[in-house]
Structure formats: C-alpha cells, structure tokens
Amino acid sequence: MKIINTYENLSIPAYALPYLIYEDAGDMTETEIQKIERYMKQFYEQGLVIINYLPDSEPFFTKYPEFGLACDCIECSIVVYEA
C-alpha cells in the first residue's frame, strides 16, 4: 500500500481511542461520537486510515486536544494509505 499522508504529534483524547481503534463506543455519548466522526472525516476522505500510538505512553492533560474539550490525551500519529 502506498502512503498518501502522515500526521504526527496529534493530541487525541484518551477516551476516543477505544472507539477509533476497536470501534467500541462503550459509555460514550452520541455527541462525543459525532465529534470524533467529524474530526476523522478529513482523514477518511483521503483513503485508508491507520492510527498509531505507543501503548506504554502516558496520558497527558491538555487544554487543546484535536477535538472536544480539555482532557487527558495520548500522542498519536495518523497514516493515510491509498485505498
């Protein structure tokens, strides 16, 4: 597969990772899911999306996550492959 784009050092809210990686919404609200989907749409429109993060990385608090309100985040990268 050919890589189209790579986005690095993204502060992805920790609560969103189960949904983004395993499609597990758990106890997320519909509003939270919609925020995630709106943010990810820009990547999905380009091709196949793979989210990478270091499993042993520590969550950190930031006032400026990629989407949503201030929260604990995990530094991630998103790689978009040609579909």
Order of alpha helices (4+ residues) and beta strands (2+ residues): beta-alpha-alpha-beta-beta-beta
